[in-house]
Amino acid sequence: MTVLVAGGGIGGLAAAVGLARAGQHVTVLEAAAAFEEIGAGIQVGPNGFRMLDSLGVGPAVRARAVHVDEGRLRCGVSGRLVAALPFDSDFQARFGTYAVVHRNDVLAPLLAACLADERVDLRVDSAVAAYEQDGSGVTAVLRSGDVVRGAALVGADGLRSAVRRQLVGDGEPPVSGHTTFRAVIPAENVPQSLKENVVTLWAGPRYHVVWYVIAGGRYVNLVATVDNGATEPMTGKPVEHAEVLRHFSPLCDDATQVMALAAEWRAWVLCDRPPITTWQDSRVVLLGDAAHPVLQYAAQGACQALEDAVCLSSAYDSRDVAGSLARYVALRSERTARVHHVSRLMGREVYHPAGEAAAARDAMFASWTVADLHERLEWLYG
Ligand SMILES: Cc1cc2nc3c(=O)[nH]c(=O)nc-3n(C[C@H](O)[C@H](O)[C@H](O)COP(=O)(O)OP(=O)(O)OC[C@H]3O[C@@H](n4cnc5c(N)ncnc54)[C@H](O)[C@@H]3O)c2cc1C
């Protein structure tokens, strides 16, 4: 019987590719009318690229990615360089590729791999509302009322997962109090003086601004986040330029110039969930943001979804569905909890501190060499 995957985002399609390569038949049930990602960028660390390689799509994603020279942390107020991590030959020899991509540059190769594999059945307009299971299989109940039967159900249906709602029952994700504003800027609008092949992060008191080039150099991805105590969820709401700017002050000249380039902004109030270990209900299991949504501060949400997908695919055993899903959860829960913890810590201690706390951060980075940074990244990228 087929493995059902609810959700065709990066995590769901990666799981479909991995399971199919391991010999399983897979049916992907996607709520939306098409398989596509919103027009924004993500950073993909070496651990993410190793997973893409293992799924056979690493070369296609590398070909679409922008291979940045360095990651830079700057003071948001003065613009001063606080720390730099070169993605040079030493970094690559130790960890592998670090690159930035448009989200579709990851999704499209995964989609192409699904389409090329006759074991994968892709269905759109198929929102999963609930599931039922017995000793021989699981039934996904769609919002339309249709049912689809399989041997297992993987809930890869994102932050507001319907599968999680039934499996864990922990309600809506709590809002973090942080608001993220995103804009995508045509690269031709960026003055030459600001063009650098790096990921730059300006960290200021209770805010940070990240920007980098995506989509083969055609666009610049701009993400500005503020710890403003937001209490209501918000998902992609269009916002006025002046409304965005009022959160980011004082801001150094370069960052101000970059922010001024954005024509259209959208806002999200960020959510995560405290780590749990109960991702499984017999033949049903969670993956990616449905299992462990994290703040984006370690740039790892999609990378962890890819790790989940590869791990699930290698653990899955059709002769022992529940046992093999339990092995997958055991392999993934501690690592993803650590990523959750580190993501929050980075927001608090590295990206948003002010005054003495910011000075302590700067002193800490000043005392580290690049080799020290590599040591500290080994658990994540190594
Ligand atoms: C501002 C920001 C920046 C980020 N930057 C990075 C970064 O630099 N690096 C990184 O690795 N990660 C980053 N992330 C995190 C990353 O985007 C997510 O972790 C990743 O997209 C999760 O993938 P997923 O497949 O689990 O979920 P999603 O991408 O949310 O996909 C879920 C899919 O399920 C579908 N769906 C929803 N409900 C149902 C249903 N009931 N039935 C069927 N289908 C359903 C949805 O339509 C969607 O296609 C960032 C996130 C944010 C918010």
The ligand as a Tripos MOL2 file, in Angstrom:
@<TRIPOS>MOLECULE
LIG
   53    58     1     0     0
SMALL
NO_CHARGES

@<TRIPOS>ATOM
      1 C1         10.9210   34.3920    7.5280 C.3       1 LIG1
      2 C2         11.3780   32.9770    7.4310 C.ar      1 LIG1
      3 C3         12.6610   32.6980    6.9900 C.ar      1 LIG1
      4 C4         13.1100   31.3840    6.9190 C.ar      1 LIG1
      5 N1         14.3810   31.1480    6.5120 N.ar      1 LIG1
      6 C5         14.8480   29.8840    6.4670 C.ar      1 LIG1
      7 C6         16.1810   29.6220    6.0740 C.ar      1 LIG1
      8 O1         16.9540   30.5510    5.7650 O.2       1 LIG1
      9 N2         16.6010   28.3300    6.0210 N.ar      1 LIG1
     10 C7         15.7740   27.2740    6.3440 C.ar      1 LIG1
     11 O2         16.2190   26.1090    6.2840 O.2       1 LIG1
     12 N3         14.5010   27.4970    6.7480 N.ar      1 LIG1
     13 C8         14.0070   28.7600    6.8160 C.ar      1 LIG1
     14 N4         12.7290   28.9950    7.2040 N.ar      1 LIG1
     15 C9         11.8780   27.8490    7.6110 C.3       1 LIG1
     16 C10        11.2550   27.0970    6.4350 C.3       1 LIG1
     17 O3         10.5810   27.9920    5.5840 O.3       1 LIG1
     18 C11        10.2540   26.0620    6.9330 C.3       1 LIG1
     19 O4         10.7780   25.3930    8.0540 O.3       1 LIG1
     20 C12         9.9720   25.0270    5.8480 C.3       1 LIG1
     21 O5          9.3720   25.6610    4.7370 O.3       1 LIG1
     22 C13         9.0510   23.9440    6.3860 C.3       1 LIG1
     23 O6          8.6960   23.0710    5.3430 O.3       1 LIG1
     24 P1          7.4610   22.0880    5.5330 P.3       1 LIG1
     25 O7          7.3710   21.3200    4.2550 O.co2     1 LIG1
     26 O8          7.5700   21.3410    6.8040 O.co2     1 LIG1
     27 O9          6.1910   23.0390    5.7050 O.3       1 LIG1
     28 P2          5.5410   24.0800    4.6810 P.3       1 LIG1
     29 O10         6.5770   24.7050    3.8330 O.co2     1 LIG1
     30 O11         4.6620   24.9620    5.4890 O.co2     1 LIG1
     31 O12         4.6300   23.1710    3.7270 O.3       1 LIG1
     32 C14         3.4040   22.6400    4.1740 C.3       1 LIG1
     33 C15         2.5700   22.2720    2.9430 C.3       1 LIG1
     34 O13         1.3660   21.6180    3.3940 O.3       1 LIG1
     35 C16         0.2540   22.1820    2.7410 C.3       1 LIG1
     36 N5         -0.8860   21.9900    3.6690 N.ar      1 LIG1
     37 C17        -1.2260   22.7340    4.7370 C.ar      1 LIG1
     38 N6         -2.2880   22.2010    5.3530 N.ar      1 LIG1
     39 C18        -2.6140   21.0790    4.6640 C.ar      1 LIG1
     40 C19        -3.6080   20.0620    4.8260 C.ar      1 LIG1
     41 N7         -4.4890   20.1000    5.8360 N.pl3     1 LIG1
     42 N8         -3.6390   19.0470    3.9450 N.ar      1 LIG1
     43 C20        -2.7510   18.9820    2.9120 C.ar      1 LIG1
     44 N9         -1.7990   19.9080    2.7020 N.ar      1 LIG1
     45 C21        -1.7040   20.9310    3.5850 C.ar      1 LIG1
     46 C22         0.6330   23.6180    2.4790 C.3       1 LIG1
     47 O14        -0.1350   24.1690    1.4100 O.3       1 LIG1
     48 C23         2.1070   23.4780    2.1270 C.3       1 LIG1
     49 O15         2.2970   23.2060    0.7540 O.3       1 LIG1
     50 C24        12.2550   30.3070    7.2910 C.ar      1 LIG1
     51 C25        10.9490   30.5710    7.7130 C.ar      1 LIG1
     52 C26        10.5180   31.8940    7.7850 C.ar      1 LIG1
     53 C27         9.1150   32.1550    8.2750 C.3       1 LIG1
@<TRIPOS>BOND
     1     1     2 1
     2     2     3 ar
     3     2    52 ar
     4     3     4 ar
     5     4     5 ar
     6     4    50 ar
     7     5     6 ar
     8     6     7 ar
     9     6    13 1
    10     7     8 2
    11     7     9 ar
    12     9    10 ar
    13    10    11 2
    14    10    12 ar
    15    12    13 ar
    16    13    14 ar
    17    14    15 1
    18    14    50 ar
    19    15    16 1
    20    16    17 1
    21    16    18 1
    22    18    19 1
    23    18    20 1
    24    20    21 1
    25    20    22 1
    26    22    23 1
    27    23    24 1
    28    24    25 2
    29    24    26 1
    30    24    27 1
    31    27    28 1
    32    28    29 2
    33    28    30 1
    34    28    31 1
    35    31    32 1
    36    32    33 1
    37    33    34 1
    38    33    48 1
    39    34    35 1
    40    35    36 1
    41    35    46 1
    42    36    37 ar
    43    36    45 ar
    44    37    38 ar
    45    38    39 ar
    46    39    40 ar
    47    39    45 ar
    48    40    41 1
    49    40    42 ar
    50    42    43 ar
    51    43    44 ar
    52    44    45 ar
    53    46    47 1
    54    46    48 1
    55    48    49 1
    56    50    51 ar
    57    51    52 ar
    58    52    53 1
@<TRIPOS>SUBSTRUCTURE
     1 LIG1         1 GROUP 0 **** ****
